[in-house]
């Protein structure tokens, strides 16, 4: 994975994602398929978390025994992977900046930047 788009993520989270992604490539393919389907409706923005919840629901229906687990921490990584490979999704999902003290939305970052210059 290209480093700059994943800057700020703890290596342990990226390692866990990579392990999951290698074992479950169908999750990314389905995430991408649903993202394209939603973009085709004409929407300018959409929630990646909603797409992940749809994936959870579908895979829970198909899973017997242990419940299929899709880590919430992986959602923004899937978005970044999609943006890296399909730049037409830039601005379709809200991209949050990862910082050592947490993940901030674009709006929070703008407010923080404005307060710093005031």
N, C-alpha and C positions, 0 to 999 in steps of 0.2 A: 504494500500500500504506500502511496505517495505520502511523505511525512507532513508537509505543510498543512494539508487539509485536516490532519489528525493531531496537530499540535495541541498540547495541553492535556491529552488523554493519558492517564496513568498506563504505563506499559502492561501492567497486570490485566487491565480491562481489555486492551487491544489483543493481548495474548489469548484471553478467554474468548473474545469475539472470533479471532482467527481459528481457534480450535473448533468452535461451534460452526462457523461458516464452512470450514472444510468438511465437516461431518454432515452438514445440512445445506448444501448449495441450493436446494429447491426453495428454501425460505427467501433468499435474495431474488431468485427468478420470479417467484410469486409476488414479492413486494414490488419489483419492477413492473410486472404485468399489471398489477392493480394501480400503480402510480400512472402508467400510460393510459389506462382505461379512464381514470378520473380526469387526467389532463385533457383527454379527448372530449370531455363534456363541455369544455370551454372555460372551466374554472381557472382563475389566475393563481390561486393559492389553495393548499389543502393541508390537512393534518396527517403527518406520518404516523402519529400514535393511533389514529383511527384505522389506518391501513393495518398496523400491527395487531390491533384488537380483532379485526376481521380475520387475519391469519390465525390468531389464537383460537377464535371461535371455530373456524373450519377444522383446524388440526385437533382440537379437543373432541370434535364430533367423530373424527376418524381414528382416534387413539383409544386403545383398550389397555387396561392395566394402568401403569403410571401416567399421570397427566403430563401432556406435552408442555415443556417450559420454555418460554421465549422471554429472555431477560429484557426488562425495560431499558437497561443501560445500552442495549444493542441498537435501539431505534435510531438514535442520532448517528451512529456509525454506519448503519445501512443507508441513511440519507446521504452521508458524505461519500460513501462508495458509489451511490447512484450518481451524484453530482460529478464525481471524478470521471465516470465512464459515459455519462449522458448529460452534458452541460445544458441541454435544453430545459433541465429542471431547476436551473439557478433561479432563485426567487419564488419557485413554486412551493417549496417548504421553507418555513422559518428556520434559519440556521442560527444556532446559538454558539457563542464563543465559550470555549472551555478555558477556565482559569483555575488556578490552584485553590481559590476559595469557593469554587462552584461554577455552575454553568449559567450564563446570563443571556437573555434574549437580545435581539438587535435593539429593541426599544430600551431596555435597561441599559445597554451599553451607550446608546445615544444620550440618555439622561445623565449617566455617569460622566461622559465626556463633556457635556455641557456644564455640569457642576464644577468640573476641574478647570474649565476655562473662564468661569465667572468670578 
